[in-house]
Amino acid sequence: MSTIGAVHIPSCWFSHNHHHVHANAQHKRNLTTLSIINNYKGKESNIRRERYNSTSNQTHKYSIFRHRFGVIDTKDMVNYDPNNINNNQRRVDEERIEFEANKEVRGLFTNMWWVDMKAAFGQRINLEGILCSTLEIVIDPKLALPHISVPDIRYIDWAELHRKGFKGVVFDKDNTITVPYSLTPWPPLESSLDRCKLEFGPHVAVFSNSAGLREYDHDGSKARMLENAIGIKVIRHRVKKPAGTAEEIEKHFGCKSSQLIMVGDRPFTDIVYGNRNGFLTILTEPLSTAEEPFIVKQVRKLETSFVTYWSRKGLKPLDQKLLPDPMACVKEPHR
């Protein structure tokens, strides 16, 4: 009886429990479905929120860019459509690139203006040269004494210098072969320059503290203009005379500096540089001092007075092996 009673389950209990289990399962399915829907809606909401934030941020950045750089007018701001963010963003990028390019161009012109102004000042007043040469001359005054002094290059016998074994000539530019800041040779000197080029061929060059100096002629444009105007190579270099070595010059000519001639009008720059590096040095008188400022004229007078004083005291220039008697290469110019 007990066993049979235990096995026999009333149908009402089964039906009730079955209905209860079914209801629970249905409830779980509903919860699961609702959870999936809510989760999907949540993700969709997050996606929409992210898109909204992205659009808002882009719009905000776009507005800031417009306000800061003023490249788009107010009408564009009114017609601005956030839904067309890609096209607008592309326009912003293009305008930003154009703005940066314009800024670089403005900066380039500003730098060019500053370089030109600095070059003009540096050519007129060589403060570094004055300090450098003064220190060296105090130690050895012979550095400021030229091997040859002439009124201008018409007094130089280029053929005799070539026969003595010299292989090249290096000219200063301003007040040596051209008047200051000119790109054409001083007309009375053209015949002498032609004879120099006839004797030394392509081994004639300009070594200047203006054209060709990297500090003032960073792109070499002044050097190219001078080369086209006078037909003489301009040597590019980094250090202003009288400082620096003869490395660029020796590399250009392919020989030692002791086989080269340095010609210039300034004792404390051209002559000191040439003597320091073993050149034969030739000092010329300035072609024109009319455009020189007062301070440069005073420095020039001081240089000349020192050289004259030391010469009268019996001080001799440094020895030059190829030319024991420098006066053998001086002549009266053809009239």
BAVOKE-158146 format. One line per 2 residues: for each residue x, y, z of C-alpha. Coordinates in pm, 1 decimal, padded with zeros to 6 digits, always signed. Each point is the difference from the previous one (the first is absolute). Example, Ala and Ser with C-alpha at 12.3 -4.5 7.8 and 13.67 -1.06 7.14 Angstrom:
# BAVOKE-158146
+01230.0:-00450.0:+00780.0; +00137.0:+00344.0:-00066.0 .
# end
This chain:
# BAVOKE-158146
+00000.0:+00000.0:+00000.0; +00264.3:+00241.4:+00096.5 .
+00205.7:-00080.2:-00309.0; -00297.7:+00029.3:-00227.6 .
-00097.5:+00324.4:+00170.4; +00345.8:+00129.4:-00042.5 .
+00002.2:-00082.7:-00372.1; -00346.3:+00129.1:-00069.2 .
+00018.3:+00375.9:-00052.9; -00318.6:+00193.1:-00020.1 .
-00065.5:+00150.5:-00344.0; -00094.5:+00335.0:+00146.7 .
+00340.1:+00034.9:+00167.2; +00179.4:-00086.0:-00325.0 .
-00210.6:+00236.6:-00196.7; +00056.8:+00279.2:+00249.3 .
+00370.5:-00058.7:+00021.7; +00030.4:-00036.0:-00373.1 .
-00178.4:+00328.9:-00046.0; +00224.1:+00158.1:+00261.2 .
+00319.1:-00128.5:-00167.0; -00125.0:+00112.6:-00338.4 .
-00078.1:+00342.6:+00139.1; +00345.5:+00025.4:+00155.2 .
+00164.5:-00099.4:-00326.4; -00208.4:+00247.7:-00188.6 .
+00084.7:+00266.6:+00250.3; +00370.6:-00076.0:-00037.0 .
-00031.1:+00014.1:-00376.5; -00176.3:+00331.9:+00028.3 .
+00268.5:+00130.4:+00232.3; +00272.2:-00122.7:-00232.8 .
-00167.2:+00158.0:-00300.1; -00054.9:+00320.2:+00190.9 .
+00361.8:-00000.5:+00112.1; +00121.1:-00048.4:-00356.2 .
-00225.8:+00276.5:-00122.4; +00107.7:+00233.0:+00277.9 .
+00362.3:-00088.8:-00060.1; -00040.4:+00067.6:-00370.5 .
-00178.7:+00323.4:+00072.2; +00273.7:+00091.2:+00244.0 .
+00269.9:-00066.4:-00254.5; -00194.8:+00186.7:-00265.2 .
-00039.7:+00286.6:+00242.6; +00373.0:-00004.0:+00073.7 .
+00077.4:-00002.7:-00371.1; -00232.2:+00293.0:-00054.1 .
+00152.8:+00179.0:+00298.3; +00351.6:-00058.8:-00130.8 .
-00102.9:+00123.8:-00341.4; -00160.1:+00301.6:+00156.8 .
+00307.4:+00069.2:+00213.2; +00225.2:-00047.9:-00299.5 .
-00212.7:+00231.0:-00208.5; -00016.8:+00250.4:+00282.5 .
+00375.7:-00014.2:+00051.4; +00062.8:+00037.2:-00370.2 .
-00245.6:+00286.3:-00015.1; +00164.1:+00158.9:+00303.1 .
+00347.7:-00039.1:-00147.3; -00128.2:+00123.9:-00332.8 .
-00146.7:+00308.5:+00164.8; +00318.7:+00067.2:+00195.8 .
+00205.6:-00033.1:-00317.6; -00229.4:+00242.8:-00182.3 .
+00005.6:+00243.7:+00286.1; +00378.0:-00017.1:+00047.6 .
+00117.7:+00016.0:-00356.8; -00283.0:+00191.5:-00160.8 .
+00022.5:-00196.8:-00322.7; -00378.3:-00059.4:-00037.4 .
-00264.3:+00268.0:+00016.6; -00313.4:+00018.3:+00218.3 .
-00224.8:-00119.3:-00279.9; +00185.6:-00331.0:-00006.6 .
-00057.9:-00038.4:+00372.9; -00375.8:+00050.1:-00044.0 .
-00015.1:-00253.6:-00283.0; +00223.1:-00243.6:+00183.5 .
-00161.4:-00344.3:+00004.7; +00121.3:-00241.9:+00270.2 .
-00124.8:-00292.7:-00208.4; +00246.8:+00096.9:-00270.4 .
+00295.2:-00012.1:+00240.1; +00233.9:-00187.7:-00234.6 .
-00019.0:+00261.1:-00275.5; +00030.4:+00281.9:+00248.3 .
+00289.8:-00166.1:+00178.0; +00175.2:-00044.9:-00332.7 .
-00047.7:+00370.3:-00068.4; +00143.9:+00079.5:+00342.1 .
+00303.8:-00218.7:-00069.0; +00056.6:+00163.9:-00338.2 .
-00032.4:+00347.3:+00150.6; +00229.4:-00092.8:+00286.9 .
+00262.9:-00123.9:-00247.4; -00037.1:+00321.8:-00200.4 .
+00032.6:+00205.1:+00317.2; +00313.3:-00187.6:+00107.3 .
+00147.7:+00043.6:-00347.9; -00071.6:+00371.6:+00008.4 .
+00153.2:+00017.6:+00345.3; +00316.0:-00172.1:-00127.0 .
+00017.9:+00241.4:-00292.4; -00041.2:+00294.7:+00235.4 .
+00268.3:-00145.6:+00224.4; +00229.4:-00051.0:-00298.1 .
-00034.7:+00361.0:-00109.9; +00051.9:+00113.8:+00358.3 .
+00316.3:-00210.3:+00026.4; +00121.9:+00126.9:-00338.1 .
-00055.1:+00358.7:+00113.1; +00192.2:-00065.0:+00320.5 .
+00282.6:-00178.6:-00185.7; +00029.9:+00286.1:-00249.7 .
+00006.1:+00261.6:+00274.9; +00253.3:-00201.1:+00198.4 .
+00212.1:-00048.0:-00311.6; +00004.3:+00372.4:-00075.2 .
+00099.6:+00080.8:+00357.6; +00259.5:-00279.1:+00011.5 .
+00162.7:+00109.0:-00325.2; +00031.7:+00356.9:+00119.1 .
+00121.6:-00070.9:+00353.7; +00195.2:-00323.5:+00039.1 .
+00005.1:-00011.8:+00380.0; +00113.3:-00362.5:+00009.9 .
+00284.5:+00079.1:-00238.1; +00113.7:+00297.1:+00203.1 .
+00007.1:-00198.8:+00324.4; +00164.7:-00306.6:-00153.7 .
+00269.2:+00191.9:-00183.9; +00072.4:+00231.2:+00293.6 .
+00071.9:-00294.7:+00228.4; +00226.6:-00163.9:-00256.3 .
+00179.9:+00319.9:-00097.6; +00082.7:+00073.0:+00363.7 .
+00180.1:-00334.4:+00009.5; +00161.1:+00027.6:-00345.3 .
-00029.3:+00336.6:-00184.9; +00159.6:-00154.3:-00311.4 .
-00335.8:-00160.5:-00077.7; -00135.3:+00340.7:-00105.4 .
+00290.5:+00080.3:-00233.4; -00058.6:-00086.8:-00368.4 .
+00272.9:-00142.2:-00219.5; -00091.4:+00250.4:-00273.4 .
-00177.8:+00336.6:+00023.2; -00137.6:+00162.3:-00317.3 .
-00256.6:+00268.9:-00084.1; -00215.5:-00257.8:-00185.4 .
+00034.5:-00327.5:-00193.1; +00117.4:+00174.5:-00319.1 .
+00344.1:+00021.5:+00166.7; +00032.1:-00378.9:+00033.3 .
+00199.1:-00201.4:-00253.4; -00216.9:-00311.8:-00026.4 .
+00226.3:-00169.1:-00251.9; +00301.8:+00029.3:+00231.3 .
-00196.7:-00139.4:+00293.4; -00103.8:-00295.2:-00212.7 .
+00362.2:-00062.3:-00104.3; +00102.1:+00002.9:+00367.5 .
-00217.0:-00304.9:+00058.5; -00325.2:+00138.1:+00134.6 .
-00302.6:-00201.3:-00112.2; -00297.2:+00219.4:+00084.0 .
-00129.5:+00341.8:+00107.7; -00263.4:+00076.8:+00264.0 .
-00159.2:+00345.3:-00004.6; -00198.2:+00178.8:+00263.4 .
-00300.1:+00166.8:-00162.6; -00103.2:+00338.2:+00144.8 .
+00250.7:+00280.0:-00061.9; +00243.7:-00247.0:-00155.6 .
-00150.2:-00085.5:-00339.1; -00341.3:+00170.8:+00035.9 .
-00120.6:+00309.2:+00178.7; -00195.2:-00089.6:+00316.8 .
-00316.9:-00204.7:-00060.2; +00040.3:+00001.4:-00377.7 .
-00018.8:-00312.4:-00216.3; +00215.6:+00133.4:-00283.7 .
+00377.7:+00051.8:-00003.5; +00126.0:+00353.7:+00024.2 .
+00050.9:+00087.6:-00372.4; +00370.4:+00103.1:+00025.1 .
+00079.5:-00343.9:+00145.2; -00162.9:-00213.0:-00269.3 .
+00313.9:-00030.4:-00212.9; +00207.9:-00110.1:+00298.4 .
-00263.2:-00258.3:+00096.9; +00004.9:-00131.9:-00355.0 .
+00380.9:-00039.8:+00011.7; -00029.7:-00176.6:+00335.6 .
-00253.9:-00246.2:-00143.3; +00218.6:-00043.2:-00309.4 .
+00296.5:-00103.2:+00217.1; -00179.7:-00213.5:+00260.0 .
-00294.9:-00121.4:-00204.8; -00285.8:-00127.0:+00216.8 .
+00216.7:+00023.4:+00313.3; -00129.4:+00346.0:+00091.5 .
-00265.0:+00040.2:+00269.9; -00170.3:+00240.6:+00237.9 .
+00008.3:-00060.4:+00374.6; -00225.5:+00261.7:+00155.9 .
-00161.3:+00078.1:+00334.1; -00325.1:+00068.1:-00185.3 .
-00072.0:-00209.9:-00309.3; +00068.9:-00367.2:+00067.9 .
+00011.0:+00031.2:+00380.4; -00256.7:-00248.1:+00133.7 .
-00111.4:+00233.0:+00280.1; -00111.2:+00276.7:-00238.2 .
-00043.3:-00193.9:-00324.3; -00162.5:-00317.8:+00129.1 .
-00140.8:-00113.0:-00336.6; +00295.3:+00116.6:-00210.7 .
-00216.4:+00238.8:-00204.4; +00236.2:+00296.0:+00044.8 .
+00296.1:-00217.1:-00098.1; -00174.7:-00115.3:-00319.1 .
-00093.2:+00356.6:-00093.1; +00359.4:+00111.6:+00047.2 .
+00135.7:-00294.8:-00199.4; -00231.7:+00082.0:-00290.8 .
+00095.0:+00368.6:+00014.2; +00380.6:-00020.7:+00020.8 .
+00070.0:-00346.9:-00139.9; +00202.3:-00109.0:+00304.3 .
-00083.0:-00287.5:+00233.8; -00114.0:+00096.7:+00351.8 .
+00116.5:-00239.3:+00271.7; -00265.8:-00096.4:+00254.6 .
+00121.4:+00001.8:+00359.5; -00129.4:-00003.4:+00359.0 .
+00238.9:+00221.0:+00198.2; +00055.3:+00371.8:-00049.6 .
+00352.3:+00127.7:-00065.1; +00243.8:+00030.4:+00170.8 .
-00113.7:-00300.8:+00204.0; -00013.0:-00348.4:-00146.0 .
+00237.1:-00223.0:-00192.6; +00078.3:-00022.7:-00371.0 .
-00175.9:-00335.1:-00033.5; -00275.2:+00116.4:-00240.3 .
+00251.3:+00187.3:-00216.7; +00251.2:-00285.0:-00014.0 .
-00281.0:-00240.3:-00088.4; -00117.6:+00229.8:-00278.1 .
+00345.3:+00045.1:-00156.5; +00134.8:-00344.2:+00078.4 .
+00331.5:+00130.1:+00135.3; +00161.8:+00137.5:+00315.0 .
-00076.2:+00354.3:+00109.4; +00374.5:+00079.9:-00019.3 .
-00041.3:-00021.4:-00381.0; -00286.2:+00251.0:-00003.5 .
-00028.1:+00380.1:+00004.4; -00240.3:+00192.2:+00222.8 .
-00091.8:+00350.8:-00123.2; -00202.0:+00237.8:+00218.7 .
-00038.9:+00356.2:+00127.7; -00020.2:-00060.7:+00376.6 .
+00318.8:-00067.8:+00202.2; -00183.2:-00133.5:+00306.3 .
-00225.7:-00237.9:-00194.0; +00128.7:-00099.8:-00345.6 .
+00372.1:+00028.8:+00079.9; -00019.2:-00153.7:+00346.5 .
-00203.6:-00290.9:-00138.7; +00243.6:-00052.6:-00289.2 .
+00310.9:+00015.9:+00217.8; -00147.4:-00231.9:+00261.9 .
-00059.7:-00263.7:-00266.2; +00324.0:+00035.3:-00201.7 .
-00117.4:+00195.6:-00308.9; +00198.9:+00261.7:-00184.7 .
-00187.5:+00313.5:+00110.6; -00056.6:+00309.9:-00214.1 .
-00157.4:+00312.7:+00152.3; -00178.4:+00248.4:-00227.4 .
-00135.5:+00343.0:+00079.9; -00381.9:+00023.4:+00018.8 .
-00169.9:+00089.2:-00327.3; -00261.6:+00219.6:+00165.4 .
-00078.9:+00093.2:+00359.2; -00294.1:+00228.0:-00082.3 .
-00262.2:-00254.5:+00111.3; +00184.9:-00115.8:+00309.1 .
-00143.8:+00110.6:+00336.9; +00202.5:+00215.7:+00234.7 .
+00106.6:-00282.5:+00230.6; +00134.1:-00208.8:-00290.0 .
+00201.8:+00293.5:-00128.2; +00150.8:+00047.8:+00345.2 .
+00087.3:-00369.4:+00031.3; +00157.8:+00008.0:-00346.1 .
+00213.7:+00301.5:+00101.5; +00103.7:-00179.9:+00317.3 .
+00102.8:-00309.2:-00196.4; +00204.3:+00206.4:-00245.1 .
+00172.8:+00194.8:+00275.4; +00101.3:-00320.4:+00180.0 .
+00137.2:-00159.4:-00317.2; +00190.5:+00318.4:-00086.8 .
+00141.5:+00027.6:+00351.2; +00120.9:-00360.9:+00010.7 .
+00155.9:+00028.5:-00345.6; +00190.8:+00314.5:+00098.3 .
+00121.6:-00176.8:+00313.9; +00164.0:-00257.7:-00226.8 .
-00247.2:-00285.7:+00052.9; +00004.1:-00236.4:-00299.9 .
-00282.9:-00214.5:-00139.0; -00000.3:-00375.4:+00050.9 .
+00224.6:-00198.3:-00233.2; -00143.1:-00132.0:-00326.1 .
+00198.9:-00284.9:-00152.7; -00112.3:+00041.8:-00359.4 .
+00068.0:+00373.8:-00005.2; +00306.1:+00111.7:+00197.4 .
-00011.0:+00341.0:-00175.0; -00365.7:+00107.6:-00023.3 .
+00080.9:+00327.1:-00177.4; +00102.8:-00201.2:-00308.7 .
-00372.3:-00046.7:-00069.1; -00092.9:+00367.5:+00018.7 .
-00015.3:+00208.1:-00319.5; -00130.2:+00329.3:-00126.8 .
-00340.3:-00042.5:-00162.3; -00049.8:+00059.8:-00372.6 .
-00161.5:+00333.8:-00058.9 .
# end
